[in-house]
């Protein structure tokens, strides 16, 4: 039961931050490249140390695409030459793995994929397996055993590495409470709920974490800091952040937002993303609250969400206000943070003391915000500039 609860957290988080979950690229059918990839990735950087050697092996030794061909090359060329690798430990693991697969009667990629579909065979690969018929190969733990299944494209394959664990942690899952098998099951169950293959969700998480790390590192270098930051946040984190700033009444009002009937119908009809409209609208409400209060340089947990992400949440809140449920909520709570800020006594006397309310659709607001970000000014300031410019053009 606890796995189901944690899987739902992951589903909610995926929906909130919006990473795409495309079908994973078809696997390589070069057996030698697959084994090299799995062996060398243990403790080494994949892009700089592993990938170049895997590609080299494929390019220089096309005959290594089968286990018999790979065995012959080990005898004639040597493992060090094939891998372009000096480390004796990795050479030993590679040679032992090829020999084990050979003894199992595995010859081609299809043979290997069929063999790895069995969790029994997957467990036999592990160094610490309790099975009497285990492979006896050193340096193979859960992650590497599952990585073999990922590399051959088995649909339920998931490799729970550090990036997947960080993603689960960001989703609100206490990863230290669970063992490897539990975490793998949580990802698999979340994928089923999302209508995706676990293999594809695993790949989407890995790519999302990779891209996020690049963006965050770039952001931190621009600030001259070394501490890692994250970008997005959940509705719960948004409300906690608002409460920390003393907006208890506002949080109560935001949490009172109910799902509009047409949103419920859209969700029940399977409209893509409809399940998450209310949670995104609640995030948008918090964002507007902070902007009204002048909190525009900090976000929950020190994260730095992208402008498009913020705009989409604001837009969904405006969509909510356009529904009968949203209008009733607005009438019941009349939140002051949705009203125009009053002029402070110490403001310049030339500051206008009258406001002009302009009704825009959510799409128009989102477009205005996007253009304003490009000019690096507030949307309201941009709108005012345009209005004044138009007045001047017509001679007003």
N, C-alpha and C positions, 0 to 999 in steps of 0.2 A: 504493500500500500504506500509506503514511504517513497518508493521509486516513482510511483505515479504522480505523487505530489511534486517531487523535484522535477520530473519531466515536464509538468505543466508550467513550472517556473521558467524552464528553458524555452518552451513554446512561446510563452508570453514575452520573454526577452527578445527572441528572434523577431517576433512581430513588431515590437516597439522600436528596435533600432534598424530594422529593415534590410539586413543583408540578403542579397539574392542567393537562391539555392539552385543553380543550374545543374544539369546532368554532367557528371564528371567526365573529363576527357577519356576516351577509350584507352585501355591499358596498352603498354608496350608488350609485344609478343616475343621479345628477345629474352630468353630465359637467363642468359648470362648477365644482361643488364639488370634484370630483376634481382638476382642474387647479390650482385655487386652493390646495388642501391641499398638493399636491406642490411647488408653486412657493414658497409662503410658509414651509414648514417648514425650509428651508435656513437655518441659523444663527439660528432664532428658537424661542422656547418654544412648544410646540404648544398646551398647555392655555390659556395666557393670551393668546397673540398670534395663533395660527392658528385654533384651533377656533371661537372666537366669530365670526370673519370668514367662515369656511366656512358656519357655520349661518345667518348673516345673509344670505349670498348665496342660499342655498337658500330661505330664507323670503321674501325680497323679490323674487327673480327666478326663479320656477319655470320660466319659459321658457328659462332658461339651461341646461336639462338636456340640450340637444343642441348640437352644434358650430355649426350654422347659426343657432340662436337666440342663442347666445353671441356669435357674430360680429356679429349685428345690434345687440346691446346695447352692444358695445364701440364701435360707430360712433355710437350715439345717446346713450349715457350716459357713455362713457369708462371706461377700465380702472381709474383711481383711485377712481371712484365705486362700481364693481362690487365692488372688493376692500376698499373703505374703508381704503385704504393710500396713504401719501404717497411711499413710496420709489420712485424712478424705475426702479431696476434691476429690482425685482420686477415692476413694471408692464410693463416691456419684455419680460421673460421670459414673462410670462403671455400677452401679445399675440402674441408670436412662436410660442408653443406652439399657441395656437388656430389661427393661420394655417397652421402646418405640418400639423396634423391635418386641417384643411379641405382642403388640397392633396392629402392622402393619401386623400381620399374618405371620411373618417370622419365619420359624422353622429350616430349614437346611442351609448348605453352599450355595447350589444352589439357594434357595429362596433369600438369602442375596445378592448374586451376581446379580441376575436378578433385584432386587430392586435398587441396586446401579448403574446399567447401565443408569438409568434415571438421567439427570442433575437436574431435578426438585426435585427428592428425595435427591440427593446429597446436594442441597441447603437447603432443609428442616432440615438437620442435624445441620446447622450452627447456633450458638447462636444468632447472629445479623441478621438472615434472616428476610426479610420483609414479608414473607409468613405467612398467618394466621394459616396454618396447620403445622407450624414448630415444631420441636421436643421439644424445650424449654430446651435443655441440656446446661449447662454452659461449657465454656472452649473449644468450638469447632469453629475454624476459618477455613479459606480456606485450609490451609495445612493439617489439620487433616481430613477434609471432603474428600479431594483428596487422603489422605493416606489410607482411607478405600477402595477406588476404586483400589488403587495400590495393597493392600493386597489381594484382591479377584481376581486380575489378569485381570482387564478390559483393553483391548488393547490400548485405547486412554488415559489411566490414567497417569497423571504427578503430582508429588508433588514438588512444587517450594519452596524448603527450602534453607538454607544458602549456602549449597554446590552447588546447581544448580545455584543460583544467582552468586556465585563467578566464576563458569565456564562461565556463560554468560558474565560476566564482562571481563574475560580474553579474550573472543572472540571479544571484542570491542563494546559490547552493553552497553549503559548507563542504567543500570537497574533502577535507581532512577526515570527515566522519565516515567516508565510504571507501571501500576497497576498489581495486581496478575494475573488477567485474561489474560492480554496482554502477560506476560512472559510465562504463560502456553501455550498460542496459538503459541508463537514463537518456543517453543520446539516441539510442535506437528507438526507444518509446516516443521521444519527442519527434523524431523523424516521421514515425507512423502517424502521429497526431497532425503533423503538418502536410501529410500526403506526399512525403519525399522518401527517397531511399536513404538509409543511414550513411552509405558510402558518399552520397552527394552532400548531405548535411555536414559530415566530417570535413569534406573538402572546402565547403563554403566557410565553415568556421576558421579553418586554417588560413585561407586566403584573406578573410576579413581581418584576422589578427595580424597577419603580415602587413596588410595595407595600413591598418591603424597604427602599428608600430612605426612605420615609415613616416606617417603624417605627424604623429606625436613627437618623434625625434626631430623632425624638421621644425616643428613649432618650438620645441625646447631650445634648439640651437639658435633660433631667432631671438629668444629671450635670454640666451646666455646661461641657461640652467641645465642641470643634468638629471633632475628628477623626472621620472616617467609620469605622464598624465594620461587620463582616459577622456573620451569624448562625450559619450551619451549617458543618459540616466533614465530611471524608471519613474512611473507616477508616485510610487511610495517614496523614493528618494527625493523627488521634487517637493512633496508635501512635508517631509521631514525638514528639508532645507527652509521652506517657508515658515514652519513652526519655530525653527531656530532663530529666525529674524523677527519673531513676535507676531506673526500673522495667523494667530490661532482661529479667529473668527472666519477669516478668508478660507483657511483649510477646511473648516467645517462646512462652509458653503460649497466648496469644490467637491468634497467627498459626497455631498448630497445630490450631485448631478446624476440623473437617471438616464438610462438608455432610451432614446426616442423610439416610438413604435415602428417608424419606417426603417430605422437602423436594425431593430430586432428582426423585421421581415427580411431585410437584405442579408443579415447573417444567416437566418434559417434557409434562405434560398441559395446559400453558398456563394454570395458575392465576395470576390477576393478582397481580403483585408477588412471586411465589415466587422469581424469579431473584435478588432482592436480599435475601432473608431472612438469609443468612449474613453478608453485609456489615453489615447493620443489627445483627445479634446481636454482631458483633465491636465495633461502636461502643458498644453497650450494655455490653459487658464492660469497656471502657476507662472508661466513665462510672462504673461501680460501683467500679472501682479507684481513681479519683480521689476519689470520695466517702468511701471507706474511709480514704484517706490524709488526708482533710481538705481536699482541693483542691476547694473548692466555689464559689469566687468568680472563677475564671479558666478559660478554655477555649482550645483551639488557636487560634493567630493572633489572640487577643484577641476572638474572636467571642462572641456572646451568643445561644445557641439558645433557642427557646421551650420552656416546660415540657412541652407536649404532645409536642413532637418528642423531647425527652429521655426522656420516659416510654415512648414507643413503642419506642425503641431498647432500653431496659432490659427492657421486656416481651418483646421478641423474643429477648433473651438468656435470659430465664427459660424461654421456649418451647424454646429449644435444650437447656437443661438437663433438660427433661422427656422428651427423646428418648433412645433407647438410645445413640446416638452421643454425646450430651451427657453422659449419666451415665458413660460410659466415659472421656470426656475429664476429667470431674471426678475420677474415681478415679485417673487417671494423673497429674494435675498437682496436685490438692488445693490450689488457690490460696489462700494465707492471706488475701487481700483479700476472699474470700467468707465468711470466718469473722467472728464477733462480735469487735470490738476489745476487747482486754484493758484492765482498769482500771489506770490509771497510779498509781504509789505516792503521788503528791501529791494524789490525788483525795480528796474529802470521805469520811470514814469511813462516813457514812450511805449512800453509794452502794451499791446492791445488788451482791453479788459472784456472783450467779447469774443466768444468762440463761434465757429461755424461747423456744424455737424454735417458731414458728407457721407451719404450712404453708398457703400461699395460692396460688390459681391465678394465672397471669399476668394474667388479666382483673381479678381481685380486687386484685392489687397495683397495676395501672394505675389502678383506681378510687380506691384509698387514696391514691395519689400525687396524683391530681387534686384530691381534697378537701383534702389537706394543703397544696397550693399555694394554695388559696383562703383557708386560714387562716394562710398564711405561716409554717408550722412544718414540721419534719421529719416524714416519714411514720411513723417509729418512735415519735416523741414523741406524735403523734396517736393511734396505736394504744394506747400505754401509758395515755393519758388516758381513752380509751374503756373499756379494761379496768378501770381503777381506779374509774371512775364506775359501771360495772356491778356491781362488787363492793360498792360502797357501797349501791347500790340494793337488792341482795338481802340486805343486812345483814351482809356479810362483814367 
